[in-house]
Amino acid sequence: METDKDHIHYMIEAEAMMSVSKIVNLIKSYTTYHTWKKYPNYLRKQFWKEHAFWTDGYFACSVGNVSEEKLRKYIENEG
């Protein structure tokens, strides 16, 4: 994982049976729940209407003939 001002890069390996949308949904649900649990006072000031945290969309891509090490270095240098 690597973060930037307005986005996060994740390198994830998952079972072929799990869809990308399900993985994204799990990540967003888990991180929203735990972030709100840890920082409720601060987040209430920023997100006063609802417990939102993430945007609805996401971008995902797969990689073909690239080594894990090259992909890891790309993600590390992106942020």
Phi, psi and omega in degrees: 000140175218138182250155174228184181301318188231015177200167181231138173258129174240139169250115188233137171247129184222162175298144181298335182284343182268126182284155178299318181298324178292318178299313179298316179300316179296316180297313181295319180296311182297311183291324177297311181302310185286329177292317177295323179294323184276326185233051186296318183295316179294314184292329177299327178288328183271321185238066188287338185277318181207169180276050177281162176206316182256158170283166181289328187270175174199161174239133178222145175215158177254160178243145182263258188268060180232137180288155177301321180296316178296319178296317179300315179296320177300313181296317180298325182273351181288321188290000000 
